[in-house]
Amino acid sequence: MSRNQMLGDLMKQAKSLQEKMAKVQEEAAQKSIEATSGGGMVSVSVSGRQQLLAITIDPEVVKAGDIEMLQDLVMAAVNEGLRKSQEMVAEEMKGMTGGMSIPGLF
């Protein structure tokens, strides 16, 4: 096999991997995960694109009047949701690459 043929094959493989990655990312974008904090007082929904879709706050937290606690609960739930979303995408990418770890991919 000539060097040009090997380079051509490598380029085809790279293009195929890129197309598969785009498909996995698009599929992940259609999925969402839920995360909570404060024993469910604050819950969030995050997409596979790490976009915050929804926040639900238990009215009892607001009645308590502790704004700092509410801010902490929201931040904790959002951070957990983003972490779970990133893990979900990474797992789907691992399936695509056969478990092979590619630096910078996820």
Steps between C-alpha positions, in 0.01 A plus 500: 500500500646835400536794732227689310260206538573479873446874535175474303380215723592696811306802373195281430519355851531847651199623302298196604591556866410868471159410353438246775598754766259756355221241504571401861511866605169570325339196664635607839358849446154343479543337841484662839594412854360606834698608805388618843638663811374555851320168504298596195427859598661615176501292183635574156484348154808525277536396136784302345626831367544618859213745468282565802146407396303548821529588868240401758511649849291368787288792630601412857857610422375842394278530808803448720637828367861378503620637167859381550383145561279513189790630292722219629234238424449631146874510435547147637216358291618673182859386549386143564279512192785623282731232639246226432437634150872496421527144633206393284664639185838352592342155546331523162826607338680207664250268337580655166877467542484150641613619843817654358589822678578780257653804675293814459200308363311499831 
